[in-house]
Every structure is written in C-alpha cells, then in structure tokens.
Amino acid sequence: MTQFFIITSSEDKASINMRNNFINSDSFQFKDTTYRWEDNIVQRLESFTNSNKKKLDFLEKNEILLGLTDKHLIYLNNIDFGQYEINPDILIFASRHASKTEKPAFLIHTTGIWNQNIEYGGSPRELSFASAIMVKAGYLSINQCVEKYGMIEFSSDIEVSHHGPTNLNKPLVFIELGSKLKEWNNNNAGIVIASAIINSLIKYQSLKEDNTLKIGVGFGGTHYAPQFQRLVLRTNIAISHICPKYYISSLDKELINQMVNKCIENIDYFILDWKGINSEDKKHLIPILEEYDIPIRKVKDFYQ
C-alpha cells in the first residue's frame, strides 16, 4: 500500500481553495479520521462518486490522506512523522504560485536549493527527495483536467527544482495554482487542480507498472523548462529534478549526487536542454556527468 499525504495550509489562499474543493467535491468524498497532524484532524479519501474498477482497486490498495497546517508550506522543514500515527510514502503540497507575469497557471515541481540562498525555505545546496513518476503523473493529470474542464486560459507548467522544504525524508512534489489573488480564490480553478491532484495519484500507480518508462534528471533551460515539459508530455520520459541554466556553473558532484540518489527511481539518463546551456557551462558540466555510468542525452535525441 502507498500512503499519499496531501498537505494544505491555512496561510495560503490557493491551498485553502484546493482544500475546500477536496472536502466539498461532487466527485469524491473525504471523511475525518482519528489521526491528528499539526494539531488538526486528518481526512481520508473514502470513495468516488462515479467509481469504476480502476478507482475501486486503487482505494483498496492505497490511502490518500489530507492534512492541514498553519505554517507556510515552503518553510515546513523537519517534519518528524515518527511522532504521528501516519507514515506517508509521498507528500503532495497543494500550494499557491506567484510570478511576475501573474499569468493564470497550474504547475508542478520538485524542490531544491542550488546555492546558499535559503530566503524561500530549504537548506543551502540541498535537494528534496523526489519521484520522476510522480512529476509525470501530476503533469499529465493537470493537462487532462485543463482539457476536461475547458480551463484553456490557464497554462500547464513544470518548473525547475526550487524553494523549500528540502530536508524531509519523503519524496515530495508541489502542485500549485497561480499566479495572483484572483486565481487563488477562483473556485473553478480550485476544482480543476484538486481533481488533477487526486487523478495524479491514481495515474502514479498505473505509471509505476509501465515498464517502458525511462527516468531522467534535467539540465539547462529556463525556469518553466519548456523543453522538459514537452518531453514529459509527449514521450516515455519521466523527469525528477531539473537544474536551470543559471545554476549550471555552480553544479558539482555533491549536487549531482543528490539529483541521482534522491530520486526514488533509478536514473536512466542525464538529459540536457542543449540550446539552453551556454558553451562555457557545457565545458563545466559534461566532464562531471561523464564520471557517472549514466548515459548523457540531448532532449532532441528522444524525438528521433
């Protein structure tokens, strides 16, 4: 059994929007458990309104729990699940997203700090545990729900690894609603992203059984990683951590070891957004990658 734990925060308007749509959904039913976490009652997904065999099988073999904290999600460090009655396998942070462009968006990403700056949580030069399959499942589900509900004004994005928390001993993803107050409070957007989160957990279990999937970590490109988004959406590649072009020069074996070892799946490829890395950074990066017994590929290699 896999235990998924969806974490919401009372300090986050988008997170509370998603939480309300988990609890009040017409599609699935959460009920109170006897568990407590962060001094709040934990809910469990008990049933789907329109169950099929796949959904029924999923609930028989897995557990989806819903928690609430009063802390900011990116600073939720050092959670000791040993003191609680729950012991989740994967954490899903249901969060807001903010950006300078303020474009409406649904997003997913792993977390990590590539330098010494911990203004936005985490620890210096530390990456979170991650699952490439969970990222792929989440991104595919977001795209499917955007199409199902006709929310075409919202983009669907994978971001590079950034912000905290980084020091939890569980694989995690952030699934986010952005990018300003209007969207954070948009109930229809809350329905879409809450549905995408639930669907992503079911899809995660089915993708785990897909023997054709290949696992990668990514290097290069910009914050919204368009080349890696297309790769995840259109091919059999799943990607966990992505280091953007502006941190390539600070990469060393310690950080790359974390990219490899903190992915819960075995890494098949180092994948480079070749045009998204400048020549000097390639000279720095490639010799380090060549020290590993992991093939180096360009994004374009997977379309040939």
Secondary structure, DSSP 8 states (H G I E B T S, - for coil): -EEEEEEEETT-HHHHHHHHHHHT-SSEEEEEEEEEETTEEEEEEEEETT--HHHHHHHHHEEEEEEEESS-GGG-----GGGSS---SEEEEEEEEE-SS---EEEEE--EESSS--TTSS-TTEE--B-HHHHHHHHHHHHHHHHHHT-TTSEEEE--S-SS----SS-EEEEEEEESHHHHT-HHHHHHHHHHHHHHHHHHHHHHT-TT-EEEEEE-S-TT-HHHHHHHHHSSEEEEEEE-GGGGGG--HHHHHHHHHTBSS---EEEE-GGGS-HHHHHHHHHHHTTSSS-EEEGGGGG-
